[in-house]
């Protein structure tokens, strides 16, 4: 493929930073994959950062194959520098099951899990995300896993966990309770009746009653406690208490990440994150939380290193969306994002100038310098968040939809 020179995007910008000058136009740099390796001047920019980095924080708008494919290439390049651990937006219970399945049976095994419980696995039910995760199987010398799931348990994942409760139950009463709930959950899942899901209809008192059936069984108590917390987080959102929902979830993410980080054999573990774009940015998010990006950046700075924050934000294309229904719960759709359009318009990016078949890297620090405080303060909330929260944006006008393992 012909190498493309860095291009200065042509645009008009309405916010005057002084009475006599306009903001400098943003530049973008081509990014390609050649034999599954990053290439182009965009790759060179990112590659130059790696020697000083402790955390690679890859934030995304979900549902794109490109995102996982590019991050996998970056993670493989970073592996010789010590990047052995990977954080995903999956619950701790589910990630253990997924890692065991991938280690034992590979992607075909994970396909069977997805087909059996279509709403059970978030994100790693996508082919390229699962392949990325497959590069981080196994344990370090302390027995800590390389693959870390730090989120709440997904709303449709409970059949897996109820089946495990049934398997480890020590009494007929406990086993019967798990079996009854499992049958109810499978029925709700088959109908995609989310209002009947355990994490929607069970409250603290219900989980406490279930825990009594398994009293003294450490693994069962842990499963029930994690389902209880997950249900509380979901139900805050469903009741319209969105600030409390997001704040509680961000606390859980921090707790689970810090626990995994403390357990790693490497005292300054180098970690590759792949999460939603709001979770791994620096600063206050659009949902008014302080999330993992700020935590990880602070840890890296304490250790004399940096955090590399990259946002995958397409300018167009297709993505895979979750559409809960019986059978395959996904659908491919045209990617439409008001926020991304606003951001690209705000920085003056002419998307028609982007390379069509590959990607482009946009460094954000020169844009911040060009805008200065007056221009930054004039931005709309998401654009303000993104410009300050990330180091680079990777974009394309023709993003490819993720492929479900269903």
C-alpha positions in Angstrom: 0.0 0.0 0.0 1.3 3.4 -0.9 2.6 5.3 2.0 0.6 8.5 2.8 2.3 11.6 4.1 1.0 13.3 7.2 -1.8 15.5 6.1 -3.0 18.8 7.6 -6.7 18.6 7.7 -8.3 21.6 6.0 -11.0 23.3 7.9 -12.4 26.5 9.1 -12.6 27.1 12.9 -15.0 29.5 14.4 -13.4 30.1 17.8 -10.8 32.9 17.9 -8.1 32.2 20.3 -6.8 35.7 20.0 -7.9 38.8 18.1 -5.4 38.1 15.4 -5.0 34.3 14.9 -6.9 31.1 14.3 -6.1 27.7 15.8 -3.6 25.6 13.7 -5.3 22.8 11.7 -5.0 19.3 13.2 -2.7 16.8 11.6 -3.4 13.1 11.1 -0.9 10.3 10.4 -1.6 7.1 8.4 -1.9 3.8 10.3 -1.9 0.5 8.5 -1.6 -3.2 9.2 1.0 -5.1 7.3 1.3 -8.8 8.1 -0.6 -8.1 11.3 1.9 -5.5 12.4 1.3 -1.8 12.7 2.8 0.4 10.0 2.8 4.0 8.8 3.8 7.2 10.5 0.8 6.9 12.9 2.4 3.6 14.1 5.7 5.4 14.5 4.1 8.0 16.8 2.6 5.4 19.1 5.6 3.2 19.0 7.8 6.0 20.2 5.7 6.3 23.4 6.0 2.6 24.5 9.4 2.5 26.3 8.1 5.0 29.0 4.6 3.6 29.3 3.2 1.4 32.2 -0.5 1.3 31.0 -1.9 1.3 27.5 -5.4 2.6 27.9 -7.5 1.9 24.8 -10.9 3.4 25.0 -13.5 2.7 22.3 -17.0 3.2 21.1 -18.1 -0.5 21.2 -19.0 -2.9 18.4 -16.1 -2.5 15.9 -13.7 -5.2 14.6 -11.0 -2.6 13.9 -10.6 -1.7 17.5 -9.6 -5.1 18.7 -7.6 -5.9 15.6 -5.4 -2.8 16.0 -5.0 -3.2 19.8 -4.0 -6.8 19.3 -1.2 -5.7 17.0 -0.2 -3.0 19.4 -0.2 -5.4 22.4 1.9 -7.9 20.6 4.4 -5.2 19.8 4.4 -4.1 23.5 4.8 -7.7 24.8 8.6 -7.7 24.7 8.5 -4.5 26.8 6.7 -6.4 29.6 3.0 -5.9 28.8 1.7 -9.2 30.0 -1.7 -8.3 31.5 -5.0 -7.4 29.9 -8.0 -5.7 31.4 -11.4 -6.2 29.9 -14.9 -4.9 30.5 -16.2 -8.3 31.9 -17.0 -9.5 35.4 -14.4 -11.4 37.5 -16.6 -14.6 37.6 -17.2 -14.6 33.9 -13.6 -13.9 33.0 -12.4 -17.0 34.9 -14.9 -19.1 33.0 -13.9 -17.5 29.6 -10.2 -17.9 30.2 -10.6 -21.6 31.1 -12.7 -22.1 28.1 -10.3 -20.4 25.7 -7.3 -22.3 27.2 -9.1 -25.6 26.9 -11.1 -25.3 23.7 -10.2 -22.1 22.0 -12.7 -19.9 20.2 -14.9 -22.9 19.3 -15.4 -23.5 23.0 -16.3 -19.8 23.5 -18.7 -20.0 20.5 -20.6 -22.8 22.3 -20.9 -20.7 25.5 -22.2 -17.7 23.4 -24.6 -19.9 21.5 -25.9 -21.5 24.8 -26.3 -18.2 26.6 -26.5 -15.5 23.9 -26.7 -12.6 26.4 -24.2 -14.1 28.8 -20.9 -12.6 27.7 -20.2 -9.0 26.9 -17.5 -8.0 24.3 -15.6 -11.2 24.4 -18.5 -12.7 22.6 -17.0 -10.9 19.6 -14.5 -12.8 17.5 -11.6 -10.2 17.4 -12.0 -9.3 21.1 -11.8 -13.0 22.0 -8.7 -13.4 19.8 -7.1 -10.5 21.6 -7.9 -12.0 25.0 -6.5 -15.4 23.8 -3.1 -13.7 23.8 -3.3 -13.2 27.6 -4.1 -16.7 28.9 -2.2 -18.4 31.7 -0.8 -17.2 35.0 2.3 -15.4 36.2 4.8 -16.9 38.7 2.5 -15.9 41.7 -0.4 -17.7 40.1 -2.2 -14.5 39.2 -4.0 -14.6 35.8 -2.8 -12.4 32.9 -6.4 -11.7 31.9 -8.3 -9.5 34.3 -12.1 -9.0 34.3 -12.9 -6.0 36.6 -16.5 -5.0 35.8 -19.9 -6.0 37.3 -21.3 -9.3 36.1 -23.2 -8.9 32.9 -27.0 -8.8 33.1 -27.4 -12.0 31.1 -24.5 -14.0 32.6 -26.3 -15.5 35.5 -27.1 -18.9 33.9 -23.3 -19.6 34.0 -23.1 -18.7 37.7 -26.2 -20.5 38.8 -25.0 -23.6 37.1 -21.7 -23.3 39.1 -23.7 -22.8 42.3 -25.6 -26.0 41.5 -22.4 -27.9 40.9 -20.7 -26.9 44.2 -23.8 -27.0 46.4 -23.2 -29.2 49.5 -26.9 -29.8 50.4 -29.9 -30.9 48.5 -31.7 -27.8 49.6 -29.0 -25.5 48.1 -28.8 -27.5 45.0 -32.6 -27.3 44.5 -32.6 -23.6 45.0 -29.9 -23.1 42.4 -31.7 -25.4 40.0 -35.0 -23.6 40.3 -33.3 -20.2 39.7 -31.4 -21.6 36.8 -34.5 -22.9 35.1 -36.2 -19.5 35.6 -33.2 -17.7 34.2 -33.0 -19.9 31.2 -36.7 -19.3 30.4 -36.2 -15.5 30.7 -33.1 -15.7 28.5 -34.9 -17.7 25.8 -37.5 -15.1 25.6 -35.1 -12.2 26.0 -37.3 -11.0 28.8 -34.9 -8.8 30.6 -37.4 -7.7 33.3 -37.4 -11.4 34.4 -33.6 -11.6 34.7 -32.3 -12.4 38.2 -30.2 -9.2 38.3 -33.3 -7.2 37.6 -35.8 -8.9 40.0 -33.5 -10.0 42.9 -32.8 -7.5 45.6 -30.4 -7.5 48.6 -32.8 -9.6 50.8 -33.2 -12.2 48.0 -29.5 -12.6 47.6 -29.0 -12.8 51.4 -31.6 -15.5 51.6 -29.8 -17.4 48.8 -26.5 -17.0 50.6 -28.0 -18.6 53.7 -28.5 -21.8 51.6 -24.7 -21.8 50.9 -23.4 -20.6 54.2 -19.8 -21.6 54.8 -19.1 -22.4 51.1 -16.5 -19.7 50.2 -16.8 -19.9 46.4 -20.6 -19.9 46.5 -20.6 -16.9 48.9 -18.3 -15.0 46.5 -20.5 -15.8 43.5 -23.6 -14.6 45.3 -21.9 -11.4 46.7 -20.8 -10.5 43.2 -24.2 -11.0 41.7 -25.7 -9.0 44.6 -23.4 -6.0 43.8 -24.0 -6.3 40.1 -27.8 -6.3 40.6 -27.6 -3.2 42.8 -25.6 -1.4 40.1 -28.1 -2.3 37.3 -31.1 -1.5 39.4 -29.8 2.0 40.1 -29.7 2.7 36.4 -33.1 1.2 35.8 -34.6 3.4 38.5 -33.2 6.5 36.9 -30.5 7.1 39.5 -27.8 7.4 36.9 -25.2 9.4 38.8 -25.3 6.9 41.7 -25.2 4.0 39.2 -22.1 5.3 37.4 -20.4 6.3 40.7 -20.9 2.9 42.2 -19.8 1.1 39.1 -16.6 3.2 38.9 -15.8 2.3 42.5 -16.2 -1.4 41.7 -14.0 -1.1 38.6 -11.3 0.6 40.8 -11.6 -2.0 43.5 -11.4 -4.9 41.2 -8.5 -3.4 39.2 -6.5 -2.6 42.3 -7.1 -6.1 43.6 -5.8 -7.7 40.4 -2.9 -5.3 40.3 -1.8 -6.0 43.8 -1.9 -9.8 43.2 0.3 -9.6 40.1 3.8 -11.0 40.4 5.1 -7.8 38.8 4.9 -5.0 41.4 4.7 -2.5 38.6 2.7 -4.6 36.2 2.4 -3.3 32.7 -1.2 -3.6 31.6 -3.2 -3.3 28.3 -6.8 -2.0 28.9 -9.7 -2.2 26.4 -12.8 -0.6 27.7 -15.5 1.9 26.8 -14.2 5.3 25.9 -15.4 6.9 29.2 -13.7 4.5 31.5 -10.0 5.0 30.6 -9.7 8.7 29.9 -8.0 11.2 32.2 -10.3 13.5 34.2 -14.0 13.8 34.9 -16.1 11.7 32.5 -19.3 12.9 30.7 -21.2 10.9 33.3 -19.6 12.8 36.1 -17.3 10.1 37.4 -13.5 9.8 38.0 -12.7 6.5 36.5 -9.9 4.0 35.7 -8.0 6.3 33.3 -7.3 8.8 36.1 -6.4 6.0 38.6 -4.1 4.3 36.2 -2.4 7.6 35.1 -1.8 8.4 38.7 -0.3 5.0 39.5 2.0 5.3 36.4 3.1 8.8 37.4 3.9 7.6 40.9 6.1 4.9 39.4 7.9 7.4 37.2 6.2 6.2 34.0 3.3 7.3 31.8 -0.1 6.1 30.7 -0.8 6.0 27.0 -4.4 6.9 26.3 -5.8 6.1 22.9 -9.4 6.5 21.8 -10.8 4.5 18.9 -13.5 6.8 17.5 -14.6 6.2 13.9 -15.9 8.9 11.6 -18.2 6.5 9.9 -18.7 2.8 8.9 -20.7 0.1 10.6 -20.8 -1.4 14.1 -22.4 -4.4 15.8 -25.1 -3.4 18.3 -26.8 -5.3 21.0 -30.4 -6.0 20.2 -31.8 -8.3 22.9 -34.2 -10.8 21.3 -34.5 -14.6 21.1 -31.6 -16.1 19.2 -28.7 -14.0 18.1 -28.9 -10.8 20.2 -26.9 -8.6 17.8 -27.4 -6.6 14.7 -25.1 -4.7 12.3 -26.0 -1.1 11.8 -24.7 2.1 10.2 -22.6 3.9 12.8 -24.2 7.1 13.8 -22.7 9.1 16.7 -23.7 12.7 17.4 -20.8 13.0 19.8 -18.1 11.9 17.4 -19.4 14.2 14.6 -19.3 17.1 17.1 -15.8 16.2 18.1 -14.4 16.0 14.6 -16.2 19.2 13.6 -14.8 21.0 16.7 -11.2 20.1 15.8 -11.9 20.9 12.2 -11.2 17.4 10.8 -12.3 17.0 7.2 -13.3 13.3 7.2 -13.3 13.1 3.5 -9.5 13.6 3.6 -9.0 10.4 5.8 -7.5 7.3 4.2 -10.5 5.1 3.1 -9.1 1.6 3.6 -6.9 2.1 6.7 -6.9 4.3 9.7 -5.5 7.6 10.9 -3.8 8.7 14.2 -4.6 12.2 15.4 -2.3 13.5 18.2 -4.3 15.7 20.6 -1.6 17.6 22.4 -1.0 19.9 19.5 -4.7 20.6 19.3 -4.8 21.4 23.0 -1.9 23.8 22.6 -3.5 25.4 19.6 -6.9 25.9 21.2 -5.5 27.1 24.6 -8.0 27.5 27.5 -10.4 29.8 25.6 -10.9 27.3 22.8 -11.0 24.3 25.1 -13.6 25.9 27.4 -15.9 26.6 24.4 -16.1 22.9 23.5 -19.3 20.9 24.0 -19.0 18.4 26.9 -18.0 15.2 25.0 -15.5 17.0 22.9 -14.1 18.8 25.9 -13.8 15.4 27.7 -12.1 13.6 24.8 -9.6 16.4 23.9 -8.4 16.5 27.5 -8.7 12.9 28.4 -6.7 11.2 25.6 -3.4 11.5 23.9 -4.4 10.2 20.5 -7.5 9.4 18.5 -7.5 6.6 16.0 -10.2 7.0 13.4 -11.4 5.9 10.0 -14.3 6.8 7.8 -15.2 3.2 7.2 -15.0 1.2 10.4 -15.9 -2.5 10.2 -18.5 -4.1 12.4 -17.4 -6.7 14.9 -18.4 -10.3 14.3 -20.3 -12.1 16.9 -19.3 -15.6 18.0 -23.0 -16.6 18.2 
